[in-house]
């Protein structure tokens, strides 16, 4: 027998803890000595041995509840050390002893003691999960990393996939897996995770990149916006990386790793992936599951959808492992996507890019599904294109027209108790009348908590409801110009005046889609004022820091005359490099 002494800190004080292991490293007994470290052997000889736990008790002292809880914590620490050394059975025995100790504590009505017992019990449950998982899991991602169980729940899912209503879904999803699974397997291997996880998108989305759930989860790995953001997936007016099968795969791997660090057991990890780790942890805590060896301890306590989720996944593994048995041998898998990547800084529409390099638009949208409106963002973007088209695109990319994404006409708001139209209007910086018009409301209408209403976005013209006393007047342009108002964009102006963003940009010599409030724009197709300038008039290039007022003062002309000469208003903005005229 070999005795190893560990010095453990409990509640800020140093205690001596003796761990007795046999020659094979198995835990035989251990004891917490409350005496001086140098005297612990004498204490051990004098004290009594608990025959149920094999624990050395203090000399002639009956331990109080807090003493047992402290000792249970020490056993948890010892278990962690043994686990990290690879001594899994000894680590489990230490947790057994810790659990036996907290069972002896009667907390009575002491809320603090009851909470401590619960916290330690919860810690023990998690540690046992981790140890069982590490005993069964191969770190290098080999195929047997997730135990291939079979029970009635899994058999029921296999029956649905082979003969029931889900047969068509499974076969189509299996065929689609060919597009991306090769990449997913490569990333899982690099991360040291089980290859079987590559079949998770079949259950999540059927390997559809744009799959959208009732809970607003999106993409092959079904990320909700908040979880996607947490694991590095961008979402803005141009892109939603949850839809990208490559970027979302890397994010899913980071998420699965985090969940495995929490639960240790892959089946429980999958349940947490489906319904959230918080939900699974609450089930563990609320149901008094003392020894959570694997997912099936949780099965009956989880939401129905999640409870079926893991059996579905394990059913998939069984079927993929034996395609002949389950009638999958005749399914032809889609070919993996092949592409080159080219970095582009051009806010172009994919249809214009496709026309430029003479490929079908559908090819580019399949390769770049994350582009929400098929328009590249204004900053540098890694565009996927069919192999061999990079040089051609690079040579003519600057000639591709600029495009802008459409502005969403509405956002939705769920009415809460106590809200009124005026408070909602203030929140979204709009007016009560615009909200009423967007929802065809009369003044006599009441709003009801829980109902969803449309909130018009800024810059969007809302048509009046049929039968309204007033009618929306057509905008009349003066000299073929319009002045940019708050909320306007090139796309909105183009729709308003029946033209295109490209034509507005060309007519006004704009190099960017950015607009400023008060900026005057000429509109194609509208009568234009004669802007022929006398040769006697002098042009001036606007410098940084200039304003209409400073230019007029510098050249000693009235501000009103300067504005009139250049078709400006008091609210107009001028820009460095812009040409204006002075006398």
PyMOL commands that set and color helices and strands:
alter all, ss='L'
color gray80, all
select helices_A, chain A and resi 37-46+65-84+88-103+111-136+152-162+167-191+195-205+225-230+245-263+266-275+277-286+295-297+299-301+304-321+350-357+361-367+390-399+421-428+432-438+490-497+501-507+548-554+559-565
alter helices_A, ss='H'
color red, helices_A
select strands_A, chain A and resi 2-10+13-21+27-33+49-50+55-56+340-344+381-385+410-414+452-456+481-483+520-522+538-541+579-582
alter strands_A, ss='S'
color yellow, strands_A
deselect
rebuild
show_as cartoon
